[in-house]
Amino acid sequence: MRIDPRIPAAVPGFDAPFFQAGLAGYSDGAMRLVARMHGAPFCVTEALLDRTLINGGKGRRKEDPDLIASEIGMGEIEDNRAASLDDHPLAGQIMGSWPDEIARGAEILAGMGHEVIDVNLACPVKKIKRKARGGHFLAFPEDAIGVLRAVRDAVPAHIPCTVKLRRSFNDTPEMAANFERIFDASYEMGYAWATVHCRTVEQKYLGPGRWEFLRDLVSRRPDRVIFGSGDIWTVLDIFRMMDMCGVHGVSVARGCIGNPWIFRQAREMMAGRPPVGPSIAEQRETLLAHYRFSEIIHGARRTSRHMRKFGIKFAQHHPYAQQVKSAFIRCDDAAEWAAVIDHHYGAEVEARAQSAGWAPAVVTDASAAMAMEDADMDCGPADCASSTG
Ligand SMILES: Cc1cc2nc3c(=O)[nH]c(=O)nc-3n(C[C@H](O)[C@H](O)[C@H](O)COP(=O)(O)O)c2cc1C
């Protein structure tokens, strides 16, 4: 499995056909750096509201790609040198309601050093009465095209623009035709690629995505770079989607929450090796790094709350998953978090688990069921709301 050369040509360093998706409420600088340490070649910020950026809200600081590197001081964590604590290449994702404000927000993101500007025409949450936003633009193709044009005009020509779409607003023929118009217009005005989430806006995150839609789209538009999104639960799904749909790459979303190893496993598979889960020692190291990065971004108080939802997901890799999950749920502050890590992620626990026959397992289809557990997480984007800062 190789990467289409147009992708690294547009974004140097984007060297493998998958990336970490925008995940509002999750994919902050901390989660992104952890993903990169495990082999993610490219990440997207959560959807950022234009007005927050324009008003200089905290979303601006939170999404600074150089924040952690500058605040942690390079070289402090020996082991992270390879990743350079460097949150690049990164797409800043912009969302809003009015073309001129979205364009201004995009300009700000470009000025902050994001290598790509991604326009969100996919978010199903409608925040503002009578104003389209995110995926709701798919019901108003002229307005959507106006937004795409305003962003492309505002962003310096050397910075690629991309777009995140749903496969349609709903399943009516009229909305399907709207998708085609917007999709075609984006490439015609020079967008480098579209990432298409194969659910409708009305579907939100419920029910299966329609991979057949992606396969059909790619076969009708074979000359275009297209990324697929939807139902990527394990590393096997990344390659299955590429195989079945012919997409040029895959956006990994819920499947990487508490599971940055999916990126390492994808690289292992590309090298012809079996994709293996993390040892307890690896889990410990990753949890500690994620917590530390999160403290830099959110401060101590917010981090203990913020990390709980990650802990629950990380726990799925542990041989005593239920116990660890319950322990993370009870965590209220940094000291309790550290105690859980010490208690459950030490060498003696690993030794005990191994003597009981546990070992990091090769990923199989059975792992998907585990990954889907809790997938109906509240993604009525507390998500997008959280990015309003
Ligand atoms: C909690 C949550 C937050 C999300 N936030 C964003 C976002 O900010 N930007 C975006 O482009 N997509 C966002 N998405 C959509 C995902 O990137 C992805 O397209 C979707 O979850 C489908 O992939 P999956 O079924 O493999 O999870 C979000 C999804 C979830 C579950």
Ligand as a Chemical Component Dictionary entry (heavy atoms), coordinates in Angstrom:
data_LIG
# 
_chem_comp.id                   LIG 
_chem_comp.type                 NON-POLYMER 
_chem_comp.pdbx_formal_charge   0 
_chem_comp.three_letter_code    LIG 
# 
loop_
_chem_comp_atom.comp_id 
_chem_comp_atom.atom_id 
_chem_comp_atom.alt_atom_id 
_chem_comp_atom.type_symbol 
_chem_comp_atom.charge 
_chem_comp_atom.model_Cartn_x 
_chem_comp_atom.model_Cartn_y 
_chem_comp_atom.model_Cartn_z 
_chem_comp_atom.pdbx_ordinal 
LIG C1  C1  C 0 -16.923 13.316 19.102 1  
LIG C2  C2  C 0 -16.718 13.609 17.648 2  
LIG C3  C3  C 0 -16.273 14.859 17.257 3  
LIG C4  C4  C 0 -16.067 15.133 15.902 4  
LIG N1  N1  N 0 -15.562 16.353 15.544 5  
LIG C5  C5  C 0 -15.228 16.590 14.261 6  
LIG C6  C6  C 0 -14.596 17.803 13.887 7  
LIG O1  O1  O 0 -14.386 18.706 14.700 8  
LIG N2  N2  N 0 -14.241 17.953 12.593 9  
LIG C7  C7  C 0 -14.475 16.976 11.655 10 
LIG O2  O2  O 0 -14.122 17.140 10.495 11 
LIG N3  N3  N 0 -15.090 15.839 11.978 12 
LIG C8  C8  C 0 -15.462 15.613 13.252 13 
LIG N4  N4  N 0 -16.036 14.427 13.600 14 
LIG C9  C9  C 0 -16.285 13.418 12.557 15 
LIG C10 C10 C 0 -15.129 12.451 12.423 16 
LIG O3  O3  O 0 -13.960 13.094 11.965 17 
LIG C11 C11 C 0 -15.471 11.312 11.440 18 
LIG O4  O4  O 0 -15.740 11.853 10.164 19 
LIG C12 C12 C 0 -16.670 10.511 11.901 20 
LIG O5  O5  O 0 -16.589 10.193 13.273 21 
LIG C13 C13 C 0 -16.819 9.211  11.087 22 
LIG O6  O6  O 0 -15.744 8.352  11.295 23 
LIG P1  P1  P 0 -15.828 7.090  12.314 24 
LIG O7  O7  O 0 -17.169 6.431  12.059 25 
LIG O8  O8  O 0 -14.675 6.228  11.877 26 
LIG O9  O9  O 0 -15.711 7.645  13.675 27 
LIG C14 C14 C 0 -16.318 14.148 14.925 28 
LIG C15 C15 C 0 -16.784 12.891 15.321 29 
LIG C16 C16 C 0 -16.993 12.617 16.664 30 
LIG C17 C17 C 0 -17.486 11.253 17.053 31 
# 
loop_
_chem_comp_bond.comp_id 
_chem_comp_bond.atom_id_1 
_chem_comp_bond.atom_id_2 
_chem_comp_bond.value_order 
_chem_comp_bond.pdbx_ordinal 
LIG C1  C2  SING 1  
LIG C2  C3  SING 2  
LIG C2  C16 DOUB 3  
LIG C3  C4  DOUB 4  
LIG C4  N1  SING 5  
LIG C4  C14 SING 6  
LIG N1  C5  DOUB 7  
LIG C5  C6  SING 8  
LIG C5  C8  SING 9  
LIG C6  O1  DOUB 10 
LIG C6  N2  SING 11 
LIG N2  C7  SING 12 
LIG C7  O2  DOUB 13 
LIG C7  N3  SING 14 
LIG N3  C8  DOUB 15 
LIG C8  N4  SING 16 
LIG N4  C9  SING 17 
LIG N4  C14 SING 18 
LIG C9  C10 SING 19 
LIG C10 O3  SING 20 
LIG C10 C11 SING 21 
LIG C11 O4  SING 22 
LIG C11 C12 SING 23 
LIG C12 O5  SING 24 
LIG C12 C13 SING 25 
LIG C13 O6  SING 26 
LIG O6  P1  SING 27 
LIG P1  O7  DOUB 28 
LIG P1  O8  SING 29 
LIG P1  O9  SING 30 
LIG C14 C15 DOUB 31 
LIG C15 C16 SING 32 
LIG C16 C17 SING 33 
# 
